[in-house]
Structure formats: structure tokens, C-alpha cells
Amino acid sequence: MEQETEHIKCLIIGSGPAGYTAAIYASRADLKPVMYTGMVPGGQLTQTTDVENYPGYPMGITGPEMMENFRKQAERLGTDIRYGYVSEVNFSSLPHKVIIDGIKTVLADTVIISTGASAKWLGLASEQKYSGFGVSACAVCDGFFFKGQDVAIVGAGDTAAEEATYLAKLCRKVYMIVRRDEFRASKAMVQRVLNTPNIELLYNTETKEIVGDGQSVTGVTVINNESGDEQTLNITGFFVAIGHKPNTDIFRGIIHMDDTGYIKTAPGSTTTNIEGVFCCGDAQDHIYRQAVTAAGSGCMAAIDAERYLAAKEHIVTA
Ligand code: NDP
């Protein structure tokens, strides 16, 4: 089958807050952006319920509704939004070559990577069942909904330690479920956890099942992996903090990234080591991971792309 090829100014890969914000700015800068949404149009926020910390929504909004608004805004300003998946990239020469769904070739003068990250989950059926109804992978996003209540968090890295202390400020009690007899988190973070009186540590403990009433979480059954003892903790919120995986596999070996796959960008910018390729949102941020910070970096990526093209045009026409 003959491949279809098209040449565009700006390609945006991924459709979370970073990608849509890049699309809004790139459209208004007349870069005529084309966005490929990826497998999860709207990104991680489509898998959450209420969003109360995104400025501009005084009464809060659901994640799916918010992403629908992002999409409509980008579309109204002229972004060509397409359902498709980038299956291969070749950034070895300009324009950059990107293959969509294994069949279509797009040549792009600039590429904005906004493929996001995915939270790692334990893989329990009950975890999936109550996701957004008591089960969350983001304490900063959802902790507020459990104010004054008892919750549990699983994980023992820096994220889990940070989120446990965050939750401890809001909640009555935080059970921290650690599968080994020690933390992975840094000493300073562990000390913060140990100094927080309403965090109860459960070492050598694994999650067996999340318990609920069909509507929301009511508890969690945990098992001590040394003694085999089981107990059910009465909680209303269950937080999973066992790491994230950036969705950057297709760029591996092609673009500079850290050991865990986060794409490296120059400090204070979205530029990568490849000319004309910019990265924003969770694909390059393992620290903040918020919708609003992703959106902010999406804006930066579009401005970086626009300035890059303007500078090139200036050189060509000078
Ligand atoms: P990490 O990979 O560092 O830690 C993941 C934790 O989850 C580990 O304790 C691991 O246990 C546990 N875990 C993994 N799978 C399971 C499972 N199936 N059941 C139970 N527990 C599980 O991820 P983080 O998100 O914590 O951190 C990612 C990176 O970001 C790190 O480099 C971290 O230092 C950094 N970071 C830095 C911060 C800061 O500086 N303020 C804040 C947050 C993150 P085990 O130890 O047994 O493998």
C-alpha cells in the first residue's frame, strides 16, 4: 500500500493538558498545529473524577469535562485534532519524520512531545473498580476529598513519603503500606514520615484487596508477608504511590532522557537535545505532575516552537 505523506509546521503528540495548551498557543501563533491524541484522548485526567485545584473553575469540574473543554478550545482556534497513535519517529534530519498508526508519514518542522506519564497500579481488580471512587494515584489532586477521614497509601519511595505527609495534614489517620522492612525514599523524607504522629507504618505488608460497598471504598485488606496475618483497615481513601512511567518508549535511543525515561529539557525551557523537538508536561516532569504545571509547560513549548520557526525563517530570508 502506498504511504500517504504530508508536511506540516507543528505536530503535537499527545492530548493531555500540556498537549492541548500547546495546541491553543500554536493555533493562535498560526502554526496550524496537527495533534495526534494517542491511545487515551484527554490523558490521565479522563480517568479521574473531580478536579478542584485547576484555577478558573470555582465549583470544580470533572476530569473528563475539563479535557472536553480543552479539546473544544483547541479545535475552535484551529487545531487539527486527529485520533491516531505515533508508532515511530525519525528525528535524524529536518523536517522530522513521524509515522502514524504504522501507515501514514507526517513531516514536521517542529514536534511537541506531550505524551504524559501513566501511574503504576497494583493490578488488583478492586483497585480498578474503585478508581475515582476512593482509589487515587494522586494525593495532591484527591486528598482534599478525604478531609478528616482515615486513608491508606501504598509505596515507600519519595512520592509515597511526600504524599503520606501531605495526606496526614488533611486526614485523621494515614496507614502507610510498605512491602519491605525499609523505605526506598531518601533519609530526609523518611524522617518526615517518622515524625508525623498520625501516620501508622505497616512494614512487610502487601495489599490483598480493596474493600467497598459497590459505590465507594470502605476498607483495605492487607497481609503481612512475614507472618501471613491478614487485617482489614477501615478507610475511605486508598492512594497508590508506587511510581509513574513516562510514555516515552517510542523516543528511547532517539532523544536524551534520564534513566527512568523522562525526556530531558533545558532548564527553564522545553527544548530537547534535538533541533525543533520540544517536550512538555509529565513526559519531562517527574516532580510536579499537575494539570496546571503541564498546561504551563505546554504554553512554553508552543512559544519555543514559534520562536524557533521565526528564527529559522529570519535566517533563510536574511
Ligand atoms: P520509586 O520507584 O522511587 O518508588 C516506588 C516505591 O513503590 C518503592 O518503595 C517500591 O517498593 C514501591 N512499589 C513498587 N511496586 C509496588 C507494588 N506492586 N506494591 C507495593 N509497593 C510497590 O517511585 P517514586 O514515584 O516514589 O519516585 C520516582 C522518582 O522521583 C525517584 O527518583 C524519586 O526520588 C523522585 N522524587 C523526588 C521527590 C523529591 O525530591 N521531592 C518527590 C517525589 C519523587 P520497593 O522499595 O520495595 O521496590
Residues whose N, C-alpha, C, O or C-beta is under 5 A from the ligand:
A	BS01	NDP	L122 G155 A156 G157 D158 T159 A160 E162 R179 R180 R184 A241 I242 G243 H244 H286
